[in-house]
Amino acid sequence: MTSNQIKEVSLKHFAKNGYEGASLAHIAEDVGIKKQSIYTHFKGKDELFLKLCKDSSENEIIFVINFIEINKTRPIEEILYHFLLESIERYEMKDSNKFWIRTAFFPPSHLNEIVMKMVYEYLDKLEELLYPIIQKAMEEGEVNSLIDGKLATAAFLGIYDGIIVEMLYGGPERLQKRLESSWYLYWRGLSL
């Protein structure tokens, strides 16, 4: 039994039930250990939760870096749209992503300041990674060069935020409607 096994099982519990709904006793039971054994690896629920936050944030940044590298030769329209589609798929398939998004929107109140610092660092890094791609597309004439690259990046992140809200609250039909309409207007504005 390792701390990695505890983290893997904990991630599922926190992703599904949130901080308040996740129980160390249930986590220990699913790992196949006694609850006290968790304290050999983590001081408590808070430390375990914050470690998962850090790991999930790092995993999401690695995903973005890899996504950009793999797709860098595609047209900007495809890169950005497929980034949104991949984000939806990751939420549906990856406990780490589901945990990260849930935590960003519903941090435990007593850990709010620490968690939100991580969330804003992630969002700043995401913007930092996407801006050069949009700027390059403007320089190469794929996107209207009269639009400010920083504004275009921030607007794209607004679409990303809207997609996340629908993933959490809206269901598949509302999500698809939000994605299609937001993307249509965003891309139309960039390409005029």
N, C-alpha and C positions, 0 to 999 in steps of 0.2 A: 504494500500500500504506500502510495506516495502522495505528496501534495498535489501533483498533477491529476491524480484520480479524483481527489477531493474537489479540485477546481472544476474539472469536467462535469461532475455530477452537480455541483453547486450552480454552475452556469445554467444548466437546464432548469433547476428549481427557481433561480432568480429571474430567468427570462420568462418563465411561465407565471410565477406568483408574485414577482416584485420582492423588494427587500422585506416588507412587513409579512408577506405570506410565505416566505421561505423559512423553513425550520432546520436548525442544525441537527436536530434529532432525526428528521426525515432524510436529510443529506447523508448523515452517518449510516443510517439503515440501508440506503441505496448503495453506498460504497461497500457496505459489509463490515463496518467497524462500530465501535461504541462511540457515542458522542464525545466523550472525554479525549479520544484519540485525535480528534480534529485539533485540539489545543496543542498538540505536539508540533503541528505545522503552522498554525495561525493563532494569534492571541485571542481571537474571537470573531464574531460575525462581521463586525465592521472591517477588520483587517482583511478578511477573506473577500468581502464585497469590493473593497477599494482595490485590491489586487486584481480582481476580475475586471474592474473598470479600466485600470491601466492596461492590462493585457488586451482587452477588447478595443480600446482606442488605438493601440499600436497595430493590432491586426487590421483595423479599418484603414489606417494610413498605408500600411503595406499593400493592401488590396488596391488602393487608389494609385499608388506608385506603379504597381505591376500592370494595372489596367491601362494607364497612360502609356507605359512602355510598349505593351502588346499592340495598342491601337494607334500609335503615333503616326502611322502613314495613311490612316483613313482620313476622309474629309471631316472637318470639324462638326458638321451637322450630324454625321454618324457617331462620332466620338461622344458628343454630349448626350444625344438621345439614347445611345446604348448604355451610357453610364447610368442614366435613370432606370432603364430596364434592368440592368445588372443589380442596381440597388434594391429594386423590388424583389428580384429573385433571391438575393442574399438574405433579405428579411424573412422570406418564406422558408429558406433552407438552412440558414446558419444560426445556431443558438447564440453564438457570440454577437452577431449583428442584432438579433432580436433583443438580447440583453442590453446592448449598448444604446439602442434607440429608446427602449423602455426607460432605461436609467436616465437618459438625457431629458426626457419629458417628465418623469416621475421620480426624481431623486428623493431618497429618504430625507426628511426635514433636518435631522441632526447632522447629516453629511452633505447637505445642499451646497455649501460654499466650496468644499473640496471637489465634489463631483462637477459642479458647474465650471470650476476652473479648468478641469480636464476637458469638458465639453467645448468650452470656448477656445482652448488650445487646439483641439481637433478641428473645429470649424475654421480657425485662422490658417491652419496648415492646409486644409482642403482648398481654401481660397488661394493660398500661395501656390499650390500645385496646379490648379486649373487656370489661373490668370495667364501664365506664359503660353498656354495652348491657344487661348482665345486671342491673345495679342498677336501671336504668330499668324493665325488665320486672318486677322485684319491686315497685317503687313503683306500677306500673300494674295489678298483680294477675295478670300472666301467669305468674308464678312464685311459689312459696311465699315469703312475706316473712319467715318465721321462719328461713330459711336465710341465712347470712352471704354477702354478695355476693362477697367476696374468696375464700371457700372454694369457692363455686360456680364462680368463674373458674378457680381453681387445679385443681379437679377436671376441668373441661372441658379444660384443657391436658394433664392426665393422659391423657384419651381421645385427644387429638391426638397425644401422644407414642406411645401404643400403636398408633395407626394408622400412624405413621411406621415403627415397628419392623416391623410386618407388611409394609409396602411394601418395606422393605429385605430382610427375611429370609423372609417367610411365603408369598408368592404370593397370587394372587387369591382363592382359596377361604378361606384363613385370614384374609386381610384383611377379606373380607365378613363372616365370622363374628365377628371382633373388633369391627368397626364396629357391626353389628346388636346384639350383646349388650351392649356398653359403652354404646351410645346408649340402648338400652331402659332399662337400670338408672339411668343418669344422669338421663334425662328424667323417669322415674317418681319419682325422689327429689326433683327440683325442683318437680314439679307437684302433689305431694300436699298 
